[in-house]
Structure formats: C-alpha cells, structure tokens
C-alpha cells in the first residue's frame, strides 16, 4: 500500500532541549501504526506536529497529501483526532453529540452508522453524563471518525478502562484495519502488540526501532527463557539453580522458577539437578513487546 504519512528530518527544540531530533518514518495507507515511548521521549511533540497543532523547527511532514507545516487547516477534513480526555457536553445525548461535532466538517458519516460502528445504538438518546468510562471512550473514538477521515490519531484510547471495555475497543479498532489508517499511541505494550502492524519506539527524541511487533520480539531473543513450575516453594531450589552453568539469570514467583539460559545451554542442564517428582510443568517463555520496550528504554522511572 502507498504511504499516507511521511516524516523526514523532523526536528523540534525547546530552549536547549531537542525534543525531536531529526526523526523520519512512514505509515502505509490502511495500517495500524503504534508510536510508543517513555514520558518525555518526544512522542507528544511528534504527535502534535503531525496533527498540525504544533510547528516543527525543521523537516518534512506530509499526512494524506497535505504539508502539515503549511496547510493544517485544509487537512482537518481528512484527519480524525481522539485525545486522552475528550470534553463532552453532559446535557447532550450521544446522538446530538455526534451531530454537533459532525457539523464542524465538510462531510460526516451518518449517525446511525457511527453508533453501529462503536456499538452505542442503545445509548443513542442517553445524556453523555450517564455513560460509563468505556462508553465515553467508544464515543470519543466515534467522534474521531465522524468526518470519515483518511487518517485517525488515537491517543491512549483505552487508558483507565476495565479489561472488558478495553477488549471491546480493540475488537472495534481491528475492524478498521485496511480501511482507515490508524496512528496509535499507548502505554499498554500488550495493546500495541495486539493491534499494530508496526511499532516505532521513540526515546530522547530519536526513533530506536521501527518494525512489526513479531520482528521486534525476535531481536531480543538472545537467550532462552523457561518457566518451570514446581511442587512446593520454588525458593527451596534456588541454591541448586545458582550453581548451574549457563544460567544467565533467574527469578522466583511462588512455585514457578523463571530461568534465562545462555545460547549454548539447554533446559536439560537445569532440570537434571532437580528431583524429577518436583517438576510439574516446563514451558518456553517468549519475550513480550514490553521486554523489548524495557530493554531499549531502561527501567528508570520517568516524570
């Protein structure tokens, strides 16, 4: 598919701080693209420049054919934006809210279609103040789609939701794949892993990696990880594991021993010293996207 977002040499500086340091990336039409990073990484600045809300110091930014450094006003009809917090008119119904926001654009999707898209038909005539957190988030997504955009920007669309509400939004966003280009920011690595065709990780103003989640996880598989479920307290077997050659690291959680081995070691070398009757289950532990994120950005807290 052709690229619908193109960023080249994007730079933004605040005083002596270079928030965005000459980054570049592309997003294909119909792709769900994840853009993640720690607090202060340059994520929000990049996001706002792409939406035309902030001006870059240098670089090229084109979204849906528009030069976002020159014509963001003209681009608004083909962009949809959902912010972390959407201010709703509490005494408007869901249906009235969609109509009101839709009038801001040159074109809008039919309200019944929008209600169906986010499964809010039964709440169409309910005041927005009566909606649950998950329903408000689904309405926020519907508002981002009200003008039938080519590119929709979703900023942490499931933050604060319970697992059921989060999964409902995931299921819905998955239906957009190939139809609308989605630029997604999230702090939930599982969300990025589940939804995104590609993920870019940014830190200190630079993009560290940009690839499909499966490829990113393969890149950090420099060892072998196993879960060994034991009968009884796994701490009892720690002295044995400490002496085994090839064990890079290990941790214990209740009755489960988590072991990382060097490339030349095998799980057999770990199991041999353990009493056979003590082992209940052995499973390979695959690296997660969160493992990739922490490996690249570190574990230090960011304010």
C-alpha positions as a Markdown table, in Angstrom:
| # | Residue | x | y | z |
|---|---|---|---|---|
| 1 | Unk | 0.0 | 0.0 | 0.0 |
| 2 | Unk | 1.2 | 3.6 | -0.7 |
| 3 | Unk | 2.4 | 5.7 | 2.2 |
| 4 | Unk | -0.1 | 8.1 | 3.6 |
| 5 | Unk | 2.1 | 9.6 | 6.3 |
| 6 | Unk | 5.7 | 10.7 | 5.5 |
| 7 | Unk | 8.1 | 12.2 | 8.1 |
| 8 | Unk | 11.6 | 13.3 | 7.2 |
| 9 | Unk | 14.2 | 15.0 | 9.3 |
| 10 | Unk | 11.6 | 16.2 | 11.8 |
| 11 | Unk | 13.2 | 18.5 | 14.5 |
| 12 | Unk | 11.7 | 20.4 | 17.4 |
| 13 | Unk | 13.7 | 22.2 | 20.1 |
| 14 | Unk | 12.5 | 23.9 | 23.3 |
| 15 | Unk | 15.4 | 26.1 | 24.5 |
| 16 | Unk | 18.4 | 23.8 | 24.9 |
| 17 | Unk | 16.2 | 20.6 | 24.8 |
| 18 | Unk | 15.9 | 18.9 | 21.5 |
| 19 | Unk | 12.6 | 17.2 | 22.0 |
| 20 | Unk | 12.5 | 15.7 | 18.5 |
| 21 | Unk | 15.9 | 15.0 | 16.9 |
| 22 | Unk | 15.7 | 14.7 | 13.1 |
| 23 | Unk | 13.4 | 11.6 | 13.0 |
| 24 | Unk | 11.9 | 10.0 | 10.0 |
| 25 | Unk | 9.3 | 7.3 | 9.3 |
| 26 | Unk | 6.4 | 6.4 | 7.1 |
| 27 | Unk | 2.9 | 4.9 | 7.6 |
| 28 | Unk | 1.2 | 2.9 | 4.9 |
| 29 | Unk | -2.4 | 3.5 | 3.9 |
| 30 | Unk | -4.7 | 1.3 | 6.0 |
| 31 | Unk | -2.0 | 0.4 | 8.5 |
| 32 | Unk | -2.4 | 0.5 | 12.3 |
| 33 | Unk | 0.9 | 2.1 | 13.4 |
| 34 | Unk | 2.0 | 2.2 | 17.0 |
| 35 | Unk | 4.1 | 5.1 | 18.3 |
| 36 | Unk | 5.3 | 4.5 | 21.8 |
| 37 | Unk | 7.9 | 5.8 | 24.2 |
| 38 | Unk | 8.5 | 6.8 | 27.9 |
| 39 | Unk | 7.3 | 10.1 | 29.3 |
| 40 | Unk | 9.4 | 12.9 | 27.8 |
| 41 | Unk | 10.6 | 10.9 | 24.9 |
| 42 | Unk | 9.3 | 13.3 | 22.2 |
| 43 | Unk | 6.1 | 11.3 | 21.5 |
| 44 | Unk | 3.6 | 14.0 | 22.2 |
| 45 | Unk | 5.5 | 16.7 | 20.3 |
| 46 | Unk | 5.7 | 14.5 | 17.2 |
| 47 | Unk | 2.0 | 13.6 | 17.5 |
| 48 | Unk | 1.0 | 17.3 | 17.7 |
| 49 | Unk | 3.2 | 18.3 | 14.7 |
| 50 | Unk | 1.6 | 15.5 | 12.6 |
| 51 | Unk | -1.8 | 16.9 | 13.6 |
| 52 | Unk | -0.9 | 20.5 | 12.7 |
| 53 | Unk | -1.2 | 21.6 | 16.4 |
| 54 | Unk | 2.4 | 22.5 | 16.7 |
| 55 | Unk | 5.0 | 23.9 | 14.3 |
| 56 | Unk | 8.3 | 22.0 | 13.6 |
| 57 | Unk | 11.6 | 23.7 | 13.5 |
| 58 | Unk | 12.8 | 21.7 | 10.5 |
| 59 | Unk | 11.8 | 18.7 | 8.5 |
| 60 | Unk | 9.1 | 17.4 | 6.2 |
| 61 | Unk | 5.7 | 16.2 | 7.4 |
| 62 | Unk | 3.0 | 15.1 | 4.9 |
| 63 | Unk | -0.2 | 13.5 | 6.0 |
| 64 | Unk | -2.8 | 12.3 | 3.5 |
| 65 | Unk | -1.2 | 14.5 | 0.8 |
| 66 | Unk | -1.1 | 17.7 | 3.0 |
| 67 | Unk | 2.1 | 19.5 | 4.0 |
| 68 | Unk | 1.3 | 19.8 | 7.7 |
| 69 | Unk | 3.8 | 22.7 | 8.1 |
| 70 | Unk | 1.8 | 24.8 | 5.7 |
| 71 | Unk | -1.8 | 23.6 | 5.4 |
| 72 | Unk | -3.1 | 22.0 | 8.6 |
| 73 | Unk | -6.5 | 23.9 | 8.3 |
| 74 | Unk | -7.2 | 22.3 | 4.9 |
| 75 | Unk | -6.2 | 18.9 | 6.3 |
| 76 | Unk | -8.7 | 18.8 | 9.1 |
| 77 | Unk | -11.4 | 17.3 | 6.8 |
| 78 | Unk | -9.4 | 14.2 | 6.2 |
| 79 | Unk | -8.0 | 13.8 | 9.8 |
| 80 | Unk | -9.7 | 12.4 | 12.9 |
| 81 | Unk | -8.3 | 13.0 | 16.4 |
| 82 | Unk | -9.1 | 11.4 | 19.7 |
| 83 | Unk | -7.3 | 12.9 | 22.7 |
| 84 | Unk | -6.7 | 11.3 | 26.1 |
| 85 | Unk | -9.5 | 13.3 | 27.6 |
| 86 | Unk | -12.5 | 14.3 | 25.4 |
| 87 | Unk | -14.6 | 17.1 | 26.8 |
| 88 | Unk | -18.3 | 16.2 | 26.2 |
| 89 | Unk | -21.4 | 18.3 | 26.6 |
| 90 | Unk | -23.1 | 16.5 | 29.6 |
| 91 | Unk | -26.6 | 17.5 | 28.7 |
| 92 | Unk | -26.4 | 16.5 | 25.0 |
| 93 | Unk | -27.3 | 12.9 | 24.1 |
| 94 | Unk | -24.9 | 10.7 | 22.3 |
| 95 | Unk | -26.8 | 11.2 | 19.0 |
| 96 | Unk | -26.8 | 15.0 | 19.5 |
| 97 | Unk | -23.1 | 15.0 | 20.3 |
| 98 | Unk | -22.3 | 13.2 | 17.1 |
| 99 | Unk | -24.5 | 15.6 | 15.1 |
| 100 | Unk | -22.8 | 18.6 | 16.7 |
| 101 | Unk | -19.3 | 17.5 | 16.1 |
| 102 | Unk | -20.1 | 16.4 | 12.6 |
| 103 | Unk | -21.3 | 19.9 | 11.6 |
| 104 | Unk | -17.7 | 21.1 | 12.1 |
| 105 | Unk | -16.6 | 19.3 | 9.0 |
| 106 | Unk | -17.5 | 19.5 | 5.3 |
| 107 | Unk | -18.7 | 15.9 | 5.4 |
| 108 | Unk | -19.8 | 13.4 | 8.0 |
| 109 | Unk | -20.7 | 9.7 | 8.3 |
| 110 | Unk | -24.4 | 9.0 | 9.0 |
| 111 | Unk | -25.0 | 9.0 | 12.8 |
| 112 | Unk | -26.7 | 5.5 | 12.7 |
| 113 | Unk | -23.5 | 4.1 | 11.1 |
| 114 | Unk | -21.3 | 5.7 | 13.7 |
| 115 | Unk | -23.5 | 4.3 | 16.5 |
| 116 | Unk | -23.3 | 0.9 | 15.0 |
| 117 | Unk | -19.5 | 1.1 | 14.5 |
| 118 | Unk | -18.9 | 1.6 | 18.2 |
| 119 | Unk | -21.9 | -0.4 | 19.5 |
| 120 | Unk | -23.7 | 2.5 | 21.1 |
| 121 | Unk | -27.1 | 2.2 | 19.4 |
| 122 | Unk | -28.8 | 1.5 | 22.8 |
| 123 | Unk | -27.3 | 4.7 | 24.2 |
| 124 | Unk | -28.1 | 7.0 | 21.3 |
| 125 | Unk | -30.6 | 9.0 | 23.3 |
| 126 | Unk | -28.8 | 8.9 | 26.7 |
| 127 | Unk | -27.1 | 12.0 | 28.0 |
| 128 | Unk | -23.3 | 11.7 | 27.8 |
| 129 | Unk | -23.1 | 12.3 | 31.6 |
| 130 | Unk | -24.8 | 8.9 | 32.2 |
| 131 | Unk | -22.2 | 6.9 | 30.1 |
| 132 | Unk | -19.7 | 4.6 | 31.7 |
| 133 | Unk | -16.0 | 5.2 | 31.1 |
| 134 | Unk | -15.8 | 2.6 | 28.4 |
| 135 | Unk | -18.9 | 4.0 | 26.6 |
| 136 | Unk | -17.4 | 7.5 | 26.8 |
| 137 | Unk | -14.1 | 6.2 | 25.2 |
| 138 | Unk | -16.1 | 4.5 | 22.4 |
| 139 | Unk | -18.0 | 7.7 | 21.8 |
| 140 | Unk | -14.6 | 9.6 | 21.7 |
| 141 | Unk | -13.4 | 7.1 | 19.0 |
| 142 | Unk | -16.7 | 7.7 | 17.1 |
| 143 | Unk | -16.1 | 11.4 | 17.2 |
| 144 | Unk | -12.7 | 10.9 | 15.7 |
| 145 | Unk | -14.3 | 9.1 | 12.9 |
| 146 | Unk | -17.3 | 11.4 | 12.4 |
| 147 | Unk | -15.8 | 13.1 | 9.3 |
| 148 | Unk | -14.9 | 9.8 | 7.6 |
| 149 | Unk | -11.2 | 10.6 | 7.9 |
| 150 | Unk | -8.3 | 9.0 | 5.9 |
| 151 | Unk | -6.0 | 9.1 | 9.0 |
| 152 | Unk | -7.2 | 8.8 | 12.6 |
| 153 | Unk | -5.0 | 9.7 | 15.5 |
| 154 | Unk | -5.8 | 7.8 | 18.8 |
| 155 | Unk | -4.1 | 8.9 | 21.9 |
| 156 | Unk | -4.2 | 6.2 | 24.6 |
| 157 | Unk | -7.8 | 5.2 | 23.7 |
| 158 | Unk | -8.2 | 2.6 | 26.5 |
| 159 | Unk | -6.4 | 4.2 | 29.4 |
| 160 | Unk | -8.3 | 3.6 | 32.7 |
| 161 | Unk | -10.7 | 1.1 | 31.2 |
| 162 | Unk | -11.5 | -2.3 | 32.6 |
| 163 | Unk | -10.4 | -5.4 | 30.6 |
| 164 | Unk | -13.8 | -5.9 | 29.0 |
| 165 | Unk | -14.1 | -2.3 | 27.8 |
| 166 | Unk | -10.5 | -2.4 | 26.6 |
| 167 | Unk | -11.1 | -5.5 | 24.6 |
| 168 | Unk | -14.3 | -4.1 | 23.1 |
| 169 | Unk | -12.3 | -1.1 | 21.7 |
| 170 | Unk | -9.5 | -3.5 | 20.5 |
| 171 | Unk | -12.1 | -5.5 | 18.6 |
| 172 | Unk | -13.5 | -2.4 | 17.0 |
| 173 | Unk | -10.2 | -1.0 | 16.0 |
| 174 | Unk | -9.3 | -4.3 | 14.4 |
| 175 | Unk | -12.2 | -3.8 | 12.1 |
| 176 | Unk | -10.6 | -0.6 | 10.8 |
| 177 | Unk | -7.5 | -2.4 | 9.6 |
| 178 | Unk | -7.1 | -1.8 | 5.9 |
| 179 | Unk | -9.9 | 0.7 | 5.7 |
| 180 | Unk | -8.6 | 3.7 | 7.8 |
| 181 | Unk | -5.0 | 4.5 | 8.7 |
| 182 | Unk | -4.7 | 4.5 | 12.5 |
| 183 | Unk | -1.8 | 6.3 | 14.3 |
| 184 | Unk | -1.9 | 4.9 | 17.8 |
| 185 | Unk | -0.1 | 6.0 | 21.0 |
| 186 | Unk | -0.4 | 3.8 | 24.1 |
| 187 | Unk | 1.4 | 2.9 | 27.3 |
| 188 | Unk | -0.1 | -0.7 | 27.1 |
| 189 | Unk | 2.5 | -2.8 | 25.3 |
| 190 | Unk | 0.0 | -5.6 | 25.0 |
| 191 | Unk | -2.3 | -3.2 | 23.2 |
| 192 | Unk | 0.4 | -2.3 | 20.7 |
| 193 | Unk | 1.4 | -5.9 | 20.2 |
| 194 | Unk | -2.2 | -7.0 | 19.6 |
| 195 | Unk | -3.3 | -4.2 | 17.3 |
| 196 | Unk | -0.4 | -2.7 | 15.5 |
| 197 | Unk | 1.1 | -3.8 | 12.1 |
| 198 | Unk | 4.2 | -1.9 | 13.0 |
| 199 | Unk | 5.5 | -0.2 | 16.2 |
| 200 | Unk | 8.1 | 2.6 | 16.5 |
| 201 | Unk | 9.7 | 3.2 | 19.8 |
| 202 | Unk | 11.0 | 6.7 | 20.4 |
| 203 | Unk | 13.2 | 7.9 | 23.3 |
| 204 | Unk | 15.2 | 11.1 | 23.8 |
| 205 | Unk | 13.8 | 12.5 | 20.6 |
| 206 | Unk | 15.1 | 9.6 | 18.4 |
| 207 | Unk | 13.4 | 6.6 | 17.0 |
| 208 | Unk | 15.1 | 3.5 | 18.3 |
| 209 | Unk | 13.3 | 0.8 | 16.3 |
| 210 | Unk | 10.5 | 0.6 | 13.8 |
| 211 | Unk | 9.2 | -2.8 | 12.8 |
| 212 | Unk | 6.4 | -5.3 | 13.2 |
| 213 | Unk | 6.0 | -6.4 | 16.8 |
| 214 | Unk | 6.9 | -10.0 | 16.0 |
| 215 | Unk | 10.2 | -8.9 | 14.5 |
| 216 | Unk | 11.0 | -6.6 | 17.5 |
| 217 | Unk | 10.5 | -9.5 | 19.9 |
| 218 | Unk | 12.7 | -11.8 | 17.8 |
| 219 | Unk | 15.5 | -9.2 | 18.0 |
| 220 | Unk | 15.9 | -9.6 | 21.8 |
| 221 | Unk | 15.8 | -13.4 | 21.9 |
| 222 | Unk | 19.5 | -13.6 | 22.7 |
| 223 | Unk | 18.8 | -16.3 | 25.3 |
| 224 | Unk | 16.4 | -19.0 | 26.2 |
| 225 | Unk | 13.7 | -18.4 | 28.8 |
| 226 | Unk | 11.7 | -21.1 | 30.6 |
| 227 | Unk | 9.0 | -21.3 | 33.2 |
| 228 | Unk | 9.5 | -24.3 | 35.5 |
| 229 | Unk | 6.5 | -25.0 | 37.7 |
| 230 | Unk | 7.5 | -26.9 | 40.8 |
| 231 | Unk | 5.6 | -28.7 | 43.5 |
| 232 | Unk | 6.1 | -26.5 | 46.6 |
| 233 | Unk | 8.1 | -23.4 | 47.2 |
| 234 | Unk | 10.5 | -22.6 | 44.3 |
| 235 | Unk | 12.8 | -20.9 | 46.7 |
| 236 | Unk | 13.9 | -24.3 | 48.0 |
| 237 | Unk | 15.6 | -24.9 | 44.7 |
| 238 | Unk | 17.4 | -21.6 | 44.3 |
| 239 | Unk | 20.7 | -22.9 | 45.7 |
| 240 | Unk | 20.7 | -25.6 | 43.0 |
| 241 | Unk | 20.0 | -23.2 | 40.2 |
| 242 | Unk | 22.7 | -20.8 | 41.3 |
| 243 | Unk | 25.3 | -23.5 | 40.6 |
| 244 | Unk | 24.2 | -24.4 | 37.1 |
| 245 | Unk | 26.5 | -23.3 | 34.3 |
| 246 | Unk | 24.7 | -21.5 | 31.5 |
| 247 | Unk | 22.0 | -19.9 | 33.7 |
| 248 | Unk | 22.2 | -16.1 | 32.9 |
| 249 | Unk | 19.5 | -15.1 | 35.4 |
| 250 | Unk | 16.6 | -16.5 | 37.3 |
| 251 | Unk | 13.7 | -15.3 | 39.3 |
| 252 | Unk | 11.1 | -16.9 | 41.5 |
| 253 | Unk | 7.4 | -16.3 | 41.8 |
| 254 | Unk | 5.6 | -18.6 | 44.2 |
| 255 | Unk | 6.0 | -22.1 | 42.9 |
| 256 | Unk | 7.4 | -21.0 | 39.5 |
| 257 | Unk | 11.0 | -20.7 | 38.6 |
| 258 | Unk | 11.8 | -18.3 | 35.7 |
| 259 | Unk | 15.1 | -19.1 | 34.1 |
| 260 | Unk | 17.1 | -17.4 | 31.3 |
| 261 | Unk | 19.8 | -19.5 | 29.7 |
| 262 | Unk | 22.7 | -18.6 | 27.5 |
| 263 | Unk | 22.6 | -19.7 | 23.9 |
| 264 | Unk | 24.8 | -22.7 | 24.4 |
| 265 | Unk | 22.9 | -24.1 | 27.4 |
| 266 | Unk | 19.8 | -26.4 | 27.3 |
| 267 | Unk | 16.9 | -26.8 | 29.6 |
| 268 | Unk | 18.2 | -30.3 | 30.3 |
| 269 | Unk | 21.1 | -28.8 | 32.2 |
| 270 | Unk | 18.6 | -27.1 | 34.5 |
| 271 | Unk | 16.3 | -30.0 | 35.0 |
| 272 | Unk | 19.0 | -32.6 | 35.8 |
| 273 | Unk | 19.8 | -31.4 | 39.3 |
| 274 | Unk | 16.1 | -31.0 | 40.2 |
| 275 | Unk | 14.2 | -34.0 | 41.6 |
| 276 | Unk | 12.1 | -35.4 | 38.8 |
| 277 | Unk | 9.0 | -35.6 | 41.0 |
| 278 | Unk | 9.3 | -31.9 | 41.9 |
| 279 | Unk | 8.7 | -30.7 | 38.4 |
| 280 | Unk | 5.1 | -30.2 | 37.4 |
| 281 | Unk | 5.4 | -28.3 | 34.1 |
| 282 | Unk | 8.0 | -26.8 | 31.8 |
| 283 | Unk | 7.2 | -24.1 | 29.2 |
| 284 | Unk | 9.1 | -21.8 | 26.9 |
| 285 | Unk | 8.7 | -18.1 | 27.8 |
| 286 | Unk | 8.6 | -15.9 | 24.8 |
| 287 | Unk | 9.8 | -12.3 | 25.0 |
| 288 | Unk | 7.0 | -9.7 | 25.1 |
| 289 | Unk | 6.8 | -6.3 | 23.5 |
| 290 | Unk | 7.2 | -4.9 | 27.0 |
| 291 | Unk | 10.5 | -6.8 | 27.3 |
| 292 | Unk | 11.6 | -5.0 | 24.1 |
| 293 | Unk | 10.5 | -1.6 | 25.4 |
| 294 | Unk | 12.3 | -2.0 | 28.7 |
| 295 | Unk | 15.4 | -3.4 | 27.0 |
| 296 | Unk | 15.6 | -0.3 | 24.8 |
| 297 | Unk | 14.5 | 2.5 | 27.1 |
| 298 | Unk | 15.5 | 1.1 | 30.5 |
| 299 | Unk | 13.6 | 0.6 | 33.7 |
| 300 | Unk | 14.2 | 4.0 | 35.3 |
| 301 | Unk | 11.0 | 5.9 | 36.2 |
| 302 | Unk | 10.3 | 9.0 | 34.0 |
| 303 | Unk | 8.4 | 12.0 | 35.2 |
